[in-house]
């Protein structure tokens, strides 16, 4: 399969590049900052590019870059491919569980309503920007990613140092739900979406067992064999990070991968402790025999 891929320098994009190449696929890398190559003759587009939302405070300028790098670039790319005499058969576009906003304990599936707040608005418009491709008959899949876990990048990598030092703890009251997925499964779902012609529209890319922040904290501490007795109060996070604290760290999304379940996708790491032990190279303690 000949695949156009954006965001190849990101966490998911770099892993996906390796896995697709290993599978014998041909990849054309696309960057919004450079002239786009000729896109004729490609079978699929996987669009993962976007301004990093987790670095720097959300100033008005930063928020504009977050929005434009997703909504405007996606719309431009969709309009470009739909003008081709023979457009790609499938257009896979990243989105995020931020689409749902802060929803406390509500179980969220793909048909749940969008929430409120900056990230929810961006995700809603981001997905809507793929409409030109869908209207042209291209199979569009909007992958709503949860927190992607990997030991060398992303959220987990940032947590490891304080947790290893024994100063990790819950964030806020610890009751907010965290919908997560390993990098292996995130890349696996994209490969699956490329091949499964029945999958279209929004799809939640999260493991089947979300956890609260308290559960995540206790599990990570157990895997690392470190105490987790130093909570980070919500007001401290808001002082340090502003609006980003509520959107990324204190918001609650209890998301279920209903479409992936229905389509038959098999998660490599459905449970958090097994996922963390795999990612961190920590074997489970042996049970003593009586």
N, C-alpha and C positions, 0 to 999 in steps of 0.2 A: 504494500500500500504506500502511495506517495502522500506525505502528510506535511502540511504547513503548520509550523509550531512557533508560537510567540511565548515570551517569558522564559526562554531557555536558561537564563542565568539565575532564576529563582530556585527556591527549595524544591518545589514540585517539578518545575521544568527541567532542571538538571537531572533529577532521578528518572523522569519520563524519557528524556533523550537517550539515556543509557539503555533503558528497558526496551524502547522501540527499536533502537539500532540492533540490539541483541536479537530481537525477533525478526530481523531482516527487512524492516521497513526503511524507506527512504525519507529523509527529513530535510525540509527547507526551512531554515531559521528566518524569522521575521522580526525586525525591530522598528518601533515607531519613529526612532530618531534617525533612521537611514532610509534611503530610497527603497521602496518595496520591489523585490524581484518579480519576474513574470510568474503569475500564479496559474497559468493554463496547464491542464493535465494533471492536477492534483485530485486525490480521492477524498481528502478530509482536511479540515482545519481544526486545530486545537489551540484555543486562545486563552492564555493564562496570564498575560502581562497586566501590570497595574502598579501604581505607586504604593510603596510599602506603607501600610496604615499604622504600624507599630513603632515607628521611629519618629522622634520629634513631636513637639506639642502640636495640637490641631489648631493652628492659626487659620485665619480665613484663606490665606494663600495655600497652606498645606491642604485644607479641605477641598479647595478648587482643583488642586493637582490630583487628589484622590479620585474625585468625581470625573474629571475630564479624561484621565488616563484609562478609565473604565468605560464610561458611557460614550464619549465622543469617538475614541479609538475603535470600540466595538462596532458602533454604527458605521463608521467609515469602512472598516474591514468587511462587514456584511454587505454593504452597498457595492464594494469592489468585486466580491466574489459573485454576486448575483448578476453582474453585468457580463460575466464570462459566457461564451457560447455554450460551454459545458461546465457548469459549476460543480464544486465538490458535492459528494452525496451526503456528507454529514458535517455539521459545524458544532463543535463542542466548546462551550464557553464557561469559564469559571464564574462562580457566584459564591455566596457565603450564607451561613445560617444567621448572620446578622440581618438577613431579610425579615426575620420574625420579630426583631426587637426584643425587649425585655418582657418575658412572659411567665415568670415565676415557675410554678409547677405544672403548667399546662403541657400536655403531650402534643408535639407539633409534627405534622406530616406535610407532605408536599401540597395538599389542598388547603392547609391552614392559611388564614389571612396574613397579609404582610403587617408588620408592626409599625411603630413610630420611631422617630429619631433619625439622625444623620445617616447611619449605616443602613438602616432599613430603606430609606429613600434612595440611597445610592444603589443598593442591590436591586430594588424594584426597577429603577430606570436602566440599570445595567442589563437586566434580563429583557426588558422591553426593547433595548437597542438591537437585539437579535431578530426582531420581527421581520425586517426586510428579507432575511435569509429564509425564514419559515414561510413567508408569503410566496417566495419563489419556488417552493417545493423541496427545499433542503431540509433534511432531518436535523433539527436543532435540539441539543441537550444542554440544559443549564445546570451545572453541577454546584450545588450548595455545600461547600466544604465547611466542616467543623474545624476545631483546633487540630492542626496537623502535628503529630508527635514524631520527633527525630532527635537523636542525641547530639547531633552536630549543628543543628540550626533550628530556628523558630522558637516557640514558647518554652518547650522543655529544656532546650540548651541553656536558656537564660535562667531557668530555675535551679539548675544543677549545682552551681557553686554555693549559694546559700544553704541548700539542703544538705550538701556534702559536709558543710561546716557546722551543721547542726542548728542552724538559725532559721530554718524554713518554718512556715506556718500557714494557717488558713488566711484567705484574703477576705476582708470584710467579715460578715457573719458566717461565711462558709456554706451557706445554704443554696447559693446560686448553682444552677445546673450547668455542667460543662459537657458539650457534645464533642467528642474527639475521634480521631482516626490516625492510624500509623501512616507514615510516608509510604510504606510498602503497599498498603491497601489503597491509599489515595491514587498512586500511580496505577495500581491494578484496576481500579474502577474506571479510569480513563481508557485503558486498553480494552476493558470489557465494553464500555460504551461505544467505542469505535466499531466493535464487531457485532454487537447485539442490535439488530435493526428494529426491534420492538421498543427500545428505550428512546423516549423523546420528552421534551419539556423539562420542567424542574425535577431534579433528583437529589435527595439529601445524601451527601457523602460523609457519613458518620458511622462509627461502630454501633452495633445493636444495643450496647449497654452504656448509656450516658451515666455520669456520676456527678454528685455534688462536689463543690470545691473542697469540702471537708473530706469526703471520701477519696478524692484524688490526692490530697495532701497526706492523708494517713497511709495510702497505698504506696506513694513514692517514698515516704519515710521508711516504711517496712522493707521495701525492696533495697533501699540504700543502707538499711540498719542504722538510721539516724533519728534522733528525736525531732518532733515537729511542734515545738511549744512556743513559737514566737509569731503570733498573729500580726497581720498588717492591717491596721484599722482603715476603714473606708475613707475617713477624712484625710488621712495622710496621703493616700493615693490621689485623692481629688486635688490636694494642694500641689502634689508633685506633677500630676499628669493632666489635670483639668478634665475636660469633656471625655478624653480618651479613656480615663479610668472607669467611668460608668459604662461606656460602650463595650470595652474589651475585657475588663476584669470583674466588674460587679454585675453585669447583665446576666440574665438566666435564660438559657434556651435548652429545653429538654426535647431533643429532636430524635425522631425515629426514621430509619432508612426504609420506608415502606415500599418505594418503587424497586429498590435493589432487592429487597426480600422477595417481592412478587416476581421479579425477573429471574431469580435463582442465583444471584451472585453469592459466592462463598467467601466470607471474610477470613483472611489468614489469622488475624488477631482480633477476635470479637470481645475479649475481656481485658480490662485495663492491666491487671497485675501481670498476666502473661505477656502483654504487649511491652510493658516497661521492662520486664526481665529480659526479653529478647533485645530490646533497644540498648539496654545498659549492660548486657552481658552478665546478668546476675541470676545464678541458678536458684531455684526454690530450695529451701532447707529440706534435708532428708528427714522423713518421718522415722522415728525410733520404733523398732519392732519390740514388742513385749515378749 
